[in-house]
Amino acid sequence: MKINLPVTGRNVDVAPDANILSTTDLTSAITYANDDFIKISGYSRDELLGTPHNLLRHPDMPAQAFAHMWQTLKRGRSWMGLVKNRCKNGDHYWVSAYVTPVTQNGAAVEFQSVRTRPDARQIAAAERAYAQLRGERVSRWQRLPVSGLRARIVVLTSSVLAAVLGIEAWLRPESMGIEAAALVAGSGACALGVGWLLRPLERLTERAKQIADNPLSQGIYTGRRDQFGQIEFALQMLEAQVGAVVGRIGDASQRLAGHAAQLVDHLHSSHTSTLAQQAETDQVAAAIHQMAASVAEVASHAQQASVAADMAGTETREGHLLVGESRSAVLRLAEELGRATEVIHQLEGHSSEISGVLEVIRSIAEQTNLLALNAAIEAARAGDAGRGFAVVADEVRGLAQRTQQSTNEIQRMISTLQNGARDAVLVMQQSSEHVDNSVEQAKRAAQALDGISGRVEQITEMSLQIAAAVEEQSAVSEDINRNIVSIRTACELTVDEGRQSQLNSQDVAGLAGDLRSLAREFWGRRQGS
């Protein structure tokens, strides 16, 4: 047997309302220990769980007591007895232990032990009995056979009857034979009567023995070894059984109350979080609604942009056609300007030729004028004979002068025409350059319009894609909005259910408190009795 040391010899009083409860598996390893157990043992919960229960065994406890306990438990029956346990620091405490197997489907799965405070008389009786067991000594009183109540009553009655008959025989010696026969007959009748009267008591005693058959614990708890002690011990065993159930209920209600309180706190936190989530869901729903409106507006703008892009594409194509037509017109103008320039150049050449002819005419006019002057001089020398010739000479000279004047006038006009032609050629050249620039600009404008047309087509395509994406986003927004509404509805339902769960948890906590109060009242009455 394991010996746990050291021991101090100091006793720790168990509280009157203490409910020391623990459970072990089939190998005696601790699987549960309540707060009262942990408090009085001095061990922590982690130190106890999974540890063999003999960690608490005090060296003063005899092995025979535990051997009887295990024999009883293995038969599937409960065991009750006084146990001296050792604290972690070496102190000890006495408990009245009620140990019972917990079964499932007819097989034991664990053992539970409920311990309460014993009275001083029981502790003293246990110390004497356990000391004798440790010393392998049994008192002479314990070695005496236990006689039944029937035998004792018969012996007592027969003794009284014998005493009466003895006195009668002393007073009347002549009737001794009759009195002896009467003594035998009376004793037999007494035995039969007592047997008949005590038969229910014997059946009750046998039933009590089936409930509790532990002479050692019976003597400690009742101080008697007879049938009345057996019945009293069975009653105490039944009371302990009820106490164990109430103790387990009290412990469970205490744990339930703690869990219910935690559940109430968690539900309160969950309720608060759900309310916050509901508020945030409302904000999200409002934001989604605004986003849906914005998406619809963007879709409208995208549609308008697509229409505008189509119109811009049409106008760009029309502008491209106009630019092409303008370019063709400018090219035709350039060709006409080129031809006009050539004509003017030809006119300038013809003017130069006319100037040459005029120079010849001017030279002829000058020669004619000179000849007319010479003819006039000769006519003057001829006198009257040459007067007619002089007139002709004057006319010829006048005609030559007019011809010279006309030639000069024509020369001036031709010079003016040549100057105008040169100016026209210059203007034509400048216009041709402007036309070339216009053609180049028209070409660049056409290229720009081609680029604009391509960009407009891209814008149109992108606008269509944006419109499609916005429509899809609008549908998604509607789905999100519906989901948010569903979430909000679920949040409202969760809030209502959480509120109801909180109320139910408070009711459970109240019921657990009531059960605990009933258990305390039971323990108080038990300790008072």
Rosetta blueprint (number, residue, H / E / L):
1 M L
2 K L
3 I L
4 N L
5 L L
6 P L
7 V L
8 T L
9 G L
10 R L
11 N E
12 V L
13 D L
14 V L
15 A L
16 P L
17 D L
18 A L
19 N L
20 I E
21 L E
22 S E
23 T E
24 T E
25 D L
26 L L
27 T L
28 S L
29 A E
30 I E
31 T E
32 Y E
33 A E
34 N L
35 D H
36 D H
37 F H
38 I H
39 K H
40 I H
41 S H
42 G L
43 Y L
44 S L
45 R H
46 D H
47 E H
48 L H
49 L L
50 G L
51 T L
52 P E
53 H H
54 N H
55 L H
56 L H
57 R E
58 H L
59 P L
60 D L
61 M L
62 P L
63 A H
64 Q H
65 A H
66 F H
67 A H
68 H H
69 M H
70 W H
71 Q H
72 T H
73 L H
74 K H
75 R L
76 G L
77 R L
78 S L
79 W E
80 M E
81 G E
82 L E
83 V E
84 K E
85 N E
86 R E
87 C L
88 K L
89 N L
90 G L
91 D L
92 H E
93 Y E
94 W E
95 V E
96 S E
97 A E
98 Y E
99 V E
100 T E
101 P E
102 V E
103 T E
104 Q E
105 N L
106 G L
107 A E
108 A E
109 V E
110 E E
111 F E
112 Q E
113 S E
114 V E
115 R E
116 T E
117 R L
118 P L
119 D L
120 A H
121 R H
122 Q H
123 I H
124 A H
125 A H
126 A H
127 E H
128 R H
129 A H
130 Y H
131 A H
132 Q H
133 L H
134 R H
135 G L
136 E L
137 R L
138 V L
139 S L
140 R H
141 W H
142 Q H
143 R H
144 L L
145 P L
146 V L
147 S L
148 G L
149 L H
150 R H
151 A H
152 R H
153 I H
154 V H
155 V H
156 L H
157 T H
158 S H
159 S H
160 V H
161 L H
162 A H
163 A H
164 V H
165 L H
166 G H
167 I H
168 E H
169 A H
170 W H
171 L H
172 R L
173 P H
174 E H
175 S H
176 M H
177 G H
178 I H
179 E H
180 A H
181 A H
182 A H
183 L H
184 V H
185 A H
186 G H
187 S H
188 G H
189 A H
190 C H
191 A H
192 L H
193 G H
194 V H
195 G H
196 W H
197 L H
198 L H
199 R H
200 P H
201 L H
202 E H
203 R H
204 L H
205 T H
206 E H
207 R H
208 A H
209 K H
210 Q H
211 I H
212 A L
213 D L
214 N L
215 P H
216 L H
217 S H
218 Q H
219 G H
220 I H
221 Y H
222 T H
223 G L
224 R L
225 R L
226 D L
227 Q H
228 F H
229 G H
230 Q H
231 I H
232 E H
233 F H
234 A H
235 L H
236 Q H
237 M H
238 L H
239 E H
240 A H
241 Q H
242 V H
243 G H
244 A H
245 V H
246 V H
247 G H
248 R H
249 I H
250 G H
251 D H
252 A H
253 S H
254 Q H
255 R H
256 L H
257 A H
258 G H
259 H H
260 A H
261 A H
262 Q H
263 L H
264 V H
265 D H
266 H H
267 L H
268 H H
269 S H
270 S H
271 H H
272 T H
273 S H
274 T H
275 L H
276 A H
277 Q H
278 Q H
279 A H
280 E H
281 T H
282 D H
283 Q H
284 V H
285 A H
286 A H
287 A H
288 I H
289 H H
290 Q H
291 M H
292 A H
293 A H
294 S H
295 V H
296 A H
297 E H
298 V H
299 A H
300 S H
301 H H
302 A H
303 Q H
304 Q H
305 A H
306 S H
307 V H
308 A H
309 A H
310 D H
311 M H
312 A H
313 G H
314 T H
315 E H
316 T H
317 R H
318 E H
319 G H
320 H H
321 L H
322 L H
323 V H
324 G H
325 E H
326 S H
327 R H
328 S H
329 A H
330 V H
331 L H
332 R H
333 L H
334 A H
335 E H
336 E H
337 L H
338 G H
339 R H
340 A H
341 T H
342 E H
343 V H
344 I H
345 H H
346 Q H
347 L H
348 E H
349 G H
350 H H
351 S H
352 S H
353 E H
354 I H
355 S H
356 G H
357 V H
358 L H
359 E H
360 V H
361 I H
362 R H
363 S H
364 I H
365 A H
366 E H
367 Q H
368 T H
369 N H
370 L H
371 L H
372 A H
373 L H
374 N H
375 A H
376 A H
377 I H
378 E H
379 A H
380 A H
381 R H
382 A H
383 G H
384 D H
385 A H
386 G H
387 R H
388 G H
389 F H
390 A H
391 V H
392 V H
393 A H
394 D H
395 E H
396 V H
397 R H
398 G H
399 L H
400 A H
401 Q H
402 R H
403 T H
404 Q H
405 Q H
406 S H
407 T H
408 N H
409 E H
410 I H
411 Q H
412 R H
413 M H
414 I H
415 S H
416 T H
417 L H
418 Q H
419 N H
420 G H
421 A H
422 R H
423 D H
424 A H
425 V H
426 L H
427 V H
428 M H
429 Q H
430 Q H
431 S H
432 S H
433 E H
434 H H
435 V H
436 D H
437 N H
438 S H
439 V H
440 E H
441 Q H
442 A H
443 K H
444 R H
445 A H
446 A H
447 Q H
448 A H
449 L H
450 D H
451 G H
452 I H
453 S H
454 G H
455 R H
456 V H
457 E H
458 Q H
459 I H
460 T H
461 E H
462 M H
463 S H
464 L H
465 Q H
466 I H
467 A H
468 A H
469 A H
470 V H
471 E H
472 E H
473 Q H
474 S H
475 A H
476 V H
477 S H
478 E H
479 D H
480 I H
481 N H
482 R H
483 N H
484 I H
485 V H
486 S H
487 I H
488 R H
489 T H
490 A H
491 C H
492 E H
493 L H
494 T H
495 V H
496 D H
497 E H
498 G H
499 R H
500 Q H
501 S H
502 Q H
503 L H
504 N H
505 S H
506 Q H
507 D H
508 V H
509 A H
510 G H
511 L H
512 A H
513 G H
514 D H
515 L H
516 R H
517 S H
518 L H
519 A H
520 R H
521 E H
522 F H
523 W H
524 G H
525 R H
526 R H
527 Q H
528 G H
529 S L
